[in-house]
Amino acid sequence: MTELGTRLKEARLSKGYSLDDLQEITKIQKRYLVGIEEGNYSIMPGSFYVRAFIKQYAEAVGLDADEILAEFKKDLPNQPTEEVAQSISQSPTRRKLNTRSTNRLLETMPKIIVALFIVVIILAIWFLNQQKVSNTPDDLEDDVSEVEYDKSPTPTKPVEEETDKEDNEVTEEPVEEEEEEPVVTQTITPGEVSGETTNYTLTGTDTMKIRIEVSGETWVGIRNANGDEQVDARVYQAGEVVEHDSTTNAYARIRLGNSKAAKVFVNDEELKYVQDITTQNIIITLQQEQ
């Protein structure tokens, strides 16, 4: 056990918390809490979470998290450089893909040239046919000009009959246009803020569909009012999307381990964070109209 782990464990015991109690308070898995106390950081999902979990642990047992991180900075793992190494390792693969794409283009080039040649021939034949049609003699026009028409004047109706017809016409009353009811849009209203938890109220809609777009490594979990997990609570990677229809529950508790790398949408409308903190809980309650 490291000095940092001993310090945190003593603070936990002084508060009278068991590891199960601390797991319920911080929402950090018990095995990660044991790893922090024993200094076994290799079981963590990433070096970013080592600092985040230690900060939550310290705050839960009443210690100054920033002071603890500063004091034991040398004992903590450095920020990961895995992305750079991964990018370097993937470079040869990308070169291979580029080479394969070039080879495929060279293979298909003769086929493209043949197809273009066929299209040009078809267009040339169509153009010649159009020219032949435009050069045909105007025999039909000459035949039509020889037809005699009856140029006798058309008899007009008496003025009296037209007047009687106008008098008998019924004037139509204008139809009143019905006014369209205004479209009601949903509203997401922030409410009580308690520690890492912010409450929101959703009104103006009968549905509550949650979508979380992840742009970086982050923990995501969604629970209902009874505390039951609604999605697979785990660390998600960039590009993954977490979705859940919480309409039936009319309630959703969202846990974000790194809110900077996650966007929350409610019925396709982005929810604006009230708190500018990394780890936070978001509770959304749907108020359906009676």
N, C-alpha and C positions, 0 to 999 in steps of 0.2 A: 504494500500500500504506500502510495506517495504522500508527501507532506500535504499537498492540496487535497487529496482524497481523505486524509485523516481530518483535516480542518472542516471539510464539508460534512463528513459523517458525524463528528462531534456536535456540530451545529444542528444536524437533523435529530440526533438523540436528545439534545437539550430541549428541542421543541416537542419531543415525545412522538415523533413521526416514525412509522415503519416505512419500509421501501414501498409497500403497497399503498400506504397513505400518500407518499410523495408522488407515486405514479398517477394517482387520481388527481392530485393538485396540479401537477405540471403537464399531464398527458404524455409524459415521456415513458417509453417502455422500460419495464423493470430491469431488463438485462443491460440497457444503456446506463441506468443509474448505478448498477453494480460495477460496470466498466469504469465509470467516472471515479468511484471511490477506490477502486483497485489500480487506477492509472492505466487500464487496458483500453487505449483509444483505438486499437485496430478493429474492434467490432463495430465502431460507429459507421453510419452510412457515408460519411465524408468528413474531411477535416473542418469544413465550415460548420458542421453540426456539433463538433467537439466544443467550440466556444459558445455556440448558441445554447446547448444543453447545460453547460456549466453555469452560464449566466442565469438560466431559468432555475436551476438547482439552488444557486446562491440566493436569489431573490425569494424563493419559497421558504428557505430556512432563516430569513431575516438578515442575511449578510449583504454588504455593499458589493454588487456584482462587478462594477467597473474596477474597484480596488482589488478584488480577488484576481481578475484577469490581468491587471497590471503587475501585481506582485508575483504571480506564477507564470508570467509570459514565456520565460525561457523553458518551462516544462511542457508547454503546449506545442502541438505540431504546427508548422508553418502553413501558410495558405497554399492550396494545391496548385501544382504546375502540370497537372495531368492533361489539361486541354491542349497545351503547347506540344507535349509529347505525342498526344493522340494525333494532332494535326500533322506532325512530322512523319509519323508512322503511316498516315494515310496518303501521303504525297505520291509514293511509288504506285499505289493502286490507282490514283487519279491519272497518272501518266499512262498506265496500261489501258484505262478506259478511253483516254483521248486517242491512243494509238489504234484501239479497236474501232472507234468511231470513224477515224480517217480511213481505215482499211475498208469498212463497210461502205463509206461514201464512194471510194474508188471502184468498188465492185458494182454498185448500183448506177454509176455515171453512164455506162453504155446504154442501159435500159432507159434512162431518162432522155438521152439524145434520140433514141429510136422513137420514143413516144412523142417527142416534140416534132420530129420529122413527119410522123403520121398526121399530127394535128395540122401542120402547115399544108399537107397535101389535101386534107379535107376542106380547109378554108379556101384553097385555090379552086377546087371543083365547085364549091358553092358560089364563089364570085363569078365564075364563067357562066353558070346557069342563070344567075341574075342578069347578066349582060344579054343573054339570048332572049329572056322574057321582055326586057325593055326595048328590043329592036323589032318586035313583031309588028305587022301592018295594022293600021287602024280601020279594018274593014267593018268592024262592028259599029264604030262611030258613024261611018257613012250610011249604013243601013238605017240607023236610028234617025238620022237627019231627014230621011225621005218620008217618014211617017207623018200623016196629016193629023192635026189636032182640031177638035171642035172648039172654035173661038167664040161661040155664042155667049152672051153675057149671062151670068147666073142670076136668076130671079131673086129679088130681095124681099124680105118679109115686111108687111105693113108696120108702120111705126106704132099703131095702136096695139098690135099683138105683143111687141117687145115691151111696151109700157105696162100692159096687164101682167106679163110674166115677172117684171121687176117688183110690182106691187104684191104679188103672191109669194115672193121669196120670204122666208122666215129668217129674221136676223138671229144669229147665234150669240148667246151671251158668253163673255170671256170666262174661261175656266181658271179658277184660283189655284195657283201652285201651292202645294203643301210645303211647308217649311221643314227642311231636314234637321233632325235632332243633332246637336253637336256631339262629336265623337269624344268619348271619355278616355283619357290616357292614364296609364298607371303612374303611380308616384311612389318613390322609395324615400322614406323619411327617416333620418338618423335620430336615435333616442338616447337612452341612458348609456353612459360609458363607465365601465368599472374595470380598472386595471388593464389587462390585455383584451377585454371583451367589449364590443360595441354592439348595441341593439339597433335594429332597423325595422320599420313597419312598412309593409307593401299594401297599397290600396289601389282602387280603380281597376282591378282585374280579378278574374276568377281562376287564374292559373299561376303557378310558381315553378318555372323550369330553371334549374340552376345549371350554369356552364362555367367551368374554370379552365382558362387557357394558360398553360405553363410555358414560360420562356426560359427557365433555368431550373436547376436542381432545387426542389422544395418538397416539404412534407404537406400532404393534403388529406383531409378527412372530413366526412359529412355525417352527422348524427341527427336522429329525430328527437322529439321532446322526451322520450323515454331513455335516451342515451344509446339507442341501438345504432350500429354502423350501417349507413345506407350505401356506401361505396367501399372499395378496397382502400383502406387507410394505409398509405405507404409513401415512400419518397418517389416523386414523379420527375421525369427528365424533360428537358426542353423539347417542345413540339407536341407533347401529350396533352389530351383534352379530357377533363373529368366532367361527366354530365349526370344529372339526376332530376327526375320529375317529383318535386316535393309538394305538388298540389294537394294530394290526399292528406298528407301530414299537416299542411298549412304552417309548417315550421321547419327550419333548417339551421343547424349549428355547424359552421364551417371553421375548421382549424387549419391555419396556414403557418408553416414553419419558416417560410421566406416570402412574405407578401410582396417584396420588391420584384419577384420573378413570377407573379401570378396575377391574372386579371379575372375578376368575378363578374359574370353577366347574369341578370335576372330577366327572363323573357326577352333575351337578346339586347337588353339595355345594361350598359356597364355600370357597376356599383362603384361610387367614389368613396375611397377610404377616408374615415374621419381622423383616424390616428396614423401618424407617420412612424410606425414601429415595424420591426422586422417580423416578429412572431406575434400573431394576434388571432383572436376568436371573433367571428362574425355571426350574429344571431339574427335571422330574418323571420318575421311573423307575418303571415298572410291574413288580412282582415277582409273577408268576403262580405259583399253587400247582402242584406237580408231580402 
